[in-house]
Amino acid sequence: MIMAVSALLAENPNPSDDDISDSITNICRCGTYPRIKRAIKRAAALQGGN
């Protein structure tokens, strides 16, 4: 998942929720996808994408 997010942010520094969903194809049963999306958006903001 970390590598997928790294590749996503390298290609798209300001991803939408749909962009994130399309690029993070790992399936997990933990149910933390909303938190993961928030973390990706925060990482994008810290990199200057937002």
N, C-alpha and C positions, 0 to 999 in steps of 0.2 A: 504494500500500500504506500509506503514511504517513497519508493522509487517511482510509482505511478504519479504521485503528487508532485514530486520533483520534476518529472517530465512535463506534467501539465503546466506548472507554473513557469517553466522555461519557455514553453510554447505560447502560453496565454497568461500574462501576468495579472489579469483581472477576470477570473472565470466566473461564469454564472452558475446557479444551482444545476442547471441542465448540463453544462460543461463538466462540472464535477461528477455528476451521476454517470455521464457517458465515459469518463476516463477511469473512474474507480470501479473496476469490474469485480474486485475481490468480494466474495460473498462471505459474510460473517453472521453468526447467530447472536452476537452480543447486543444488537439493537442500538448501537451508539452512532449510527449514521448522521443524525442531526448534529451531534457534537463534533464528529469528524468534519462535516461540512463547515461548521463554524471555525474550526481550527485551520482549515485550508484558507478560508477567507481572511482570517487573522494573519496567517503567514503571507498571503498576497499583500495585505496592507502594510505589513512590516517591511516587505521588499519594495514598497512603493507602487504597487499595482493598483491601489484604490486611492 
